[in-house]
Amino acid sequence: MDNIINPAWFYWLNVVDNIRTTAEVVMFIVICTAFVTLLLTWFDDSCLTLQKAKKYLIVIGVILLVAIMIVLFVPSRQAMIEMQVARYATYDNVSLTVDGIKEIADYIVASVKDIVSGG
């Protein structure tokens, strides 16, 4: 029997969701680290020199940029589900579904008529 949706798809949905969540957490940590670095540079010159702070901020900026790109371009779990549904929502599939629903409704009506007529 052929699956309509490959079961591995659900695994990849979770992987993508985890990647996005991790990137969001990394963004938060990096922003907090940048804030602390700037505070240390401004208020305590002996703790962190301006040259070291620049190096740290460049590294922080690169990490932040990569995390932002991941969040922007890796689709969310919901978007991936919608893409999968759109992949199978063709006019042929919809017409088959409508025909199937009509057949079921006709069968139910006929069964109710048989029950009511004592059949």
PyRosetta script that sets phi, psi and omega in degrees:
from pyrosetta import init, pose_from_sequence

init()
pose = pose_from_sequence("MDNIINPAWFYWLNVVDNIRTTAEVVMFIVICTAFVTLLLTWFDDSCLTLQKAKKYLIVIGVILLVAIMIVLFVPSRQAMIEMQVARYATYDNVSLTVDGIKEIADYIVASVKDIVSGG")
pose.set_psi(1, 132.3)
pose.set_omega(1, 178.5)
pose.set_phi(2, -88.0)
pose.set_psi(2, 133.5)
pose.set_omega(2, 176.3)
pose.set_phi(3, -78.4)
pose.set_psi(3, 142.1)
pose.set_omega(3, 174.7)
pose.set_phi(4, -70.2)
pose.set_psi(4, -44.0)
pose.set_omega(4, 177.8)
pose.set_phi(5, -118.7)
pose.set_psi(5, 127.2)
pose.set_omega(5, 179.3)
pose.set_phi(6, -63.2)
pose.set_psi(6, 128.6)
pose.set_omega(6, -179.8)
pose.set_phi(7, -58.2)
pose.set_psi(7, -27.3)
pose.set_omega(7, 177.8)
pose.set_phi(8, -63.5)
pose.set_psi(8, -22.8)
pose.set_omega(8, 178.2)
pose.set_phi(9, -56.4)
pose.set_psi(9, -39.8)
pose.set_omega(9, -178.9)
pose.set_phi(10, -68.2)
pose.set_psi(10, -34.4)
pose.set_omega(10, 174.8)
pose.set_phi(11, -62.7)
pose.set_psi(11, -47.7)
pose.set_omega(11, -178.6)
pose.set_phi(12, -66.3)
pose.set_psi(12, -29.8)
pose.set_omega(12, 173.9)
pose.set_phi(13, -59.6)
pose.set_psi(13, -44.9)
pose.set_omega(13, 179.2)
pose.set_phi(14, -67.1)
pose.set_psi(14, -39.7)
pose.set_omega(14, 179.2)
pose.set_phi(15, -61.8)
pose.set_psi(15, -47.3)
pose.set_omega(15, -179.9)
pose.set_phi(16, -62.9)
pose.set_psi(16, -41.0)
pose.set_omega(16, 178.5)
pose.set_phi(17, -62.1)
pose.set_psi(17, -41.6)
pose.set_omega(17, 178.5)
pose.set_phi(18, -66.2)
pose.set_psi(18, -39.1)
pose.set_omega(18, 178.4)
pose.set_phi(19, -61.9)
pose.set_psi(19, -45.9)
pose.set_omega(19, -180.0)
pose.set_phi(20, -64.1)
pose.set_psi(20, -42.9)
pose.set_omega(20, -179.8)
pose.set_phi(21, -63.1)
pose.set_psi(21, -43.6)
pose.set_omega(21, 178.4)
pose.set_phi(22, -62.1)
pose.set_psi(22, -42.7)
pose.set_omega(22, 178.8)
pose.set_phi(23, -63.0)
pose.set_psi(23, -38.1)
pose.set_omega(23, 178.4)
pose.set_phi(24, -66.3)
pose.set_psi(24, -40.8)
pose.set_omega(24, 177.7)
pose.set_phi(25, -65.4)
pose.set_psi(25, -42.6)
pose.set_omega(25, 178.1)
pose.set_phi(26, -60.8)
pose.set_psi(26, -42.0)
pose.set_omega(26, 178.2)
pose.set_phi(27, -58.8)
pose.set_psi(27, -44.8)
pose.set_omega(27, -179.7)
pose.set_phi(28, -62.5)
pose.set_psi(28, -47.0)
pose.set_omega(28, -179.3)
pose.set_phi(29, -63.2)
pose.set_psi(29, -41.9)
pose.set_omega(29, -178.6)
pose.set_phi(30, -65.6)
pose.set_psi(30, -41.5)
pose.set_omega(30, 178.3)
pose.set_phi(31, -64.4)
pose.set_psi(31, -42.2)
pose.set_omega(31, 177.2)
pose.set_phi(32, -63.4)
pose.set_psi(32, -42.0)
pose.set_omega(32, 178.7)
pose.set_phi(33, -63.1)
pose.set_psi(33, -41.7)
pose.set_omega(33, 177.9)
pose.set_phi(34, -62.8)
pose.set_psi(34, -41.3)
pose.set_omega(34, 179.3)
pose.set_phi(35, -62.5)
pose.set_psi(35, -45.8)
pose.set_omega(35, 179.2)
pose.set_phi(36, -64.8)
pose.set_psi(36, -40.6)
pose.set_omega(36, 178.4)
pose.set_phi(37, -60.5)
pose.set_psi(37, -45.0)
pose.set_omega(37, 178.8)
pose.set_phi(38, -65.2)
pose.set_psi(38, -40.2)
pose.set_omega(38, 178.6)
pose.set_phi(39, -63.5)
pose.set_psi(39, -44.0)
pose.set_omega(39, 179.2)
pose.set_phi(40, -63.3)
pose.set_psi(40, -37.8)
pose.set_omega(40, 179.7)
pose.set_phi(41, -67.2)
pose.set_psi(41, -43.0)
pose.set_omega(41, -176.8)
pose.set_phi(42, -74.1)
pose.set_psi(42, -40.1)
pose.set_omega(42, -171.2)
pose.set_phi(43, -100.8)
pose.set_psi(43, -16.2)
pose.set_omega(43, -178.3)
pose.set_phi(44, -139.7)
pose.set_psi(44, 88.5)
pose.set_omega(44, -177.2)
pose.set_phi(45, -63.6)
pose.set_psi(45, -29.4)
pose.set_omega(45, -178.1)
pose.set_phi(46, -74.9)
pose.set_psi(46, -24.0)
pose.set_omega(46, -176.6)
pose.set_phi(47, -78.7)
pose.set_psi(47, -41.4)
pose.set_omega(47, -174.8)
pose.set_phi(48, -144.9)
pose.set_psi(48, 118.4)
pose.set_omega(48, -179.1)
pose.set_phi(49, -76.6)
pose.set_psi(49, 162.5)
pose.set_omega(49, -178.6)
pose.set_phi(50, -64.3)
pose.set_psi(50, -36.8)
pose.set_omega(50, 178.9)
pose.set_phi(51, -64.4)
pose.set_psi(51, -45.2)
pose.set_omega(51, 178.0)
pose.set_phi(52, -65.0)
pose.set_psi(52, -40.5)
pose.set_omega(52, 180.0)
pose.set_phi(53, -61.5)
pose.set_psi(53, -40.9)
pose.set_omega(53, 178.2)
pose.set_phi(54, -61.8)
pose.set_psi(54, -43.0)
pose.set_omega(54, 178.9)
pose.set_phi(55, -62.5)
pose.set_psi(55, -45.3)
pose.set_omega(55, 178.9)
pose.set_phi(56, -61.8)
pose.set_psi(56, -44.0)
pose.set_omega(56, -177.7)
pose.set_phi(57, -67.4)
pose.set_psi(57, -32.4)
pose.set_omega(57, 176.1)
pose.set_phi(58, -65.7)
pose.set_psi(58, -46.1)
pose.set_omega(58, 177.9)
pose.set_phi(59, -62.0)
pose.set_psi(59, -44.1)
pose.set_omega(59, 179.0)
pose.set_phi(60, -61.3)
pose.set_psi(60, -41.5)
pose.set_omega(60, 179.5)
pose.set_phi(61, -63.0)
pose.set_psi(61, -41.1)
pose.set_omega(61, 179.1)
pose.set_phi(62, -65.4)
pose.set_psi(62, -45.1)
pose.set_omega(62, 179.0)
pose.set_phi(63, -62.2)
pose.set_psi(63, -42.2)
pose.set_omega(63, 178.9)
pose.set_phi(64, -63.2)
pose.set_psi(64, -42.0)
pose.set_omega(64, 179.5)
pose.set_phi(65, -62.3)
pose.set_psi(65, -43.5)
pose.set_omega(65, 178.5)
pose.set_phi(66, -63.8)
pose.set_psi(66, -43.3)
pose.set_omega(66, 179.6)
pose.set_phi(67, -63.7)
pose.set_psi(67, -40.5)
pose.set_omega(67, 178.7)
pose.set_phi(68, -64.2)
pose.set_psi(68, -41.1)
pose.set_omega(68, 179.2)
pose.set_phi(69, -63.3)
pose.set_psi(69, -39.3)
pose.set_omega(69, 177.8)
pose.set_phi(70, -63.4)
pose.set_psi(70, -45.9)
pose.set_omega(70, -179.0)
pose.set_phi(71, -64.7)
pose.set_psi(71, -37.1)
pose.set_omega(71, -178.0)
pose.set_phi(72, -73.7)
pose.set_psi(72, -40.2)
pose.set_omega(72, -169.8)
pose.set_phi(73, -105.2)
pose.set_psi(73, -12.4)
pose.set_omega(73, 174.2)
pose.set_phi(74, -89.8)
pose.set_psi(74, 119.9)
pose.set_omega(74, -175.9)
pose.set_phi(75, -65.5)
pose.set_psi(75, 150.1)
pose.set_omega(75, 177.7)
pose.set_phi(76, -72.2)
pose.set_psi(76, 167.6)
pose.set_omega(76, 178.1)
pose.set_phi(77, -58.4)
pose.set_psi(77, -43.9)
pose.set_omega(77, -179.6)
pose.set_phi(78, -62.7)
pose.set_psi(78, -42.8)
pose.set_omega(78, 179.6)
pose.set_phi(79, -63.9)
pose.set_psi(79, -38.4)
pose.set_omega(79, 179.4)
pose.set_phi(80, -67.2)
pose.set_psi(80, -38.0)
pose.set_omega(80, 176.3)
pose.set_phi(81, -64.0)
pose.set_psi(81, -43.2)
pose.set_omega(81, 179.2)
pose.set_phi(82, -63.2)
pose.set_psi(82, -39.1)
pose.set_omega(82, 178.1)
pose.set_phi(83, -64.4)
pose.set_psi(83, -40.2)
pose.set_omega(83, 179.5)
pose.set_phi(84, -66.3)
pose.set_psi(84, -41.7)
pose.set_omega(84, 177.7)
pose.set_phi(85, -63.6)
pose.set_psi(85, -43.9)
pose.set_omega(85, -179.9)
pose.set_phi(86, -62.9)
pose.set_psi(86, -31.5)
pose.set_omega(86, 179.1)
pose.set_phi(87, -62.9)
pose.set_psi(87, -36.1)
pose.set_omega(87, -177.6)
pose.set_phi(88, -99.8)
pose.set_psi(88, -6.6)
pose.set_omega(88, 179.9)
pose.set_phi(89, -87.8)
pose.set_psi(89, 79.0)
pose.set_omega(89, 177.6)
pose.set_phi(90, -103.9)
pose.set_psi(90, 167.1)
pose.set_omega(90, 178.9)
pose.set_phi(91, -62.5)
pose.set_psi(91, -36.9)
pose.set_omega(91, 178.8)
pose.set_phi(92, -64.2)
pose.set_psi(92, -45.6)
pose.set_omega(92, -179.7)
pose.set_phi(93, -65.0)
pose.set_psi(93, -39.5)
pose.set_omega(93, 179.8)
pose.set_phi(94, -66.0)
pose.set_psi(94, -43.0)
pose.set_omega(94, -179.7)
pose.set_phi(95, -66.3)
pose.set_psi(95, -36.3)
pose.set_omega(95, 176.0)
pose.set_phi(96, -63.5)
pose.set_psi(96, -40.3)
pose.set_omega(96, 179.6)
pose.set_phi(97, -66.0)
pose.set_psi(97, -44.7)
pose.set_omega(97, 179.4)
pose.set_phi(98, -62.4)
pose.set_psi(98, -44.0)
pose.set_omega(98, 177.9)
pose.set_phi(99, -61.4)
pose.set_psi(99, -41.0)
pose.set_omega(99, 178.7)
pose.set_phi(100, -63.9)
pose.set_psi(100, -40.8)
pose.set_omega(100, 178.8)
pose.set_phi(101, -65.4)
pose.set_psi(101, -40.4)
pose.set_omega(101, 178.1)
pose.set_phi(102, -62.1)
pose.set_psi(102, -42.5)
pose.set_omega(102, 179.2)
pose.set_phi(103, -62.9)
pose.set_psi(103, -42.1)
pose.set_omega(103, 178.6)
pose.set_phi(104, -64.3)
pose.set_psi(104, -43.7)
pose.set_omega(104, 179.2)
pose.set_phi(105, -62.9)
pose.set_psi(105, -42.6)
pose.set_omega(105, 177.6)
pose.set_phi(106, -62.2)
pose.set_psi(106, -40.5)
pose.set_omega(106, 179.0)
pose.set_phi(107, -64.1)
pose.set_psi(107, -42.8)
pose.set_omega(107, 179.5)
pose.set_phi(108, -63.9)
pose.set_psi(108, -44.2)
pose.set_omega(108, 178.8)
pose.set_phi(109, -60.8)
pose.set_psi(109, -45.5)
pose.set_omega(109, -179.6)
pose.set_phi(110, -64.2)
pose.set_psi(110, -39.6)
pose.set_omega(110, 179.8)
pose.set_phi(111, -66.6)
pose.set_psi(111, -39.2)
pose.set_omega(111, 178.5)
pose.set_phi(112, -66.3)
pose.set_psi(112, -41.4)
pose.set_omega(112, 177.1)
pose.set_phi(113, -61.2)
pose.set_psi(113, -40.4)
pose.set_omega(113, 178.4)
pose.set_phi(114, -64.2)
pose.set_psi(114, -41.2)
pose.set_omega(114, -179.5)
pose.set_phi(115, -66.5)
pose.set_psi(115, -43.4)
pose.set_omega(115, -179.0)
pose.set_phi(116, -67.4)
pose.set_psi(116, -38.8)
pose.set_omega(116, -178.9)
pose.set_phi(117, -80.0)
pose.set_psi(117, -2.6)
pose.set_omega(117, 176.6)
pose.set_phi(118, 84.7)
pose.set_psi(118, 21.9)
pose.set_omega(118, -173.7)
pose.set_phi(119, -79.4)
pose.dump_pdb("model.pdb")
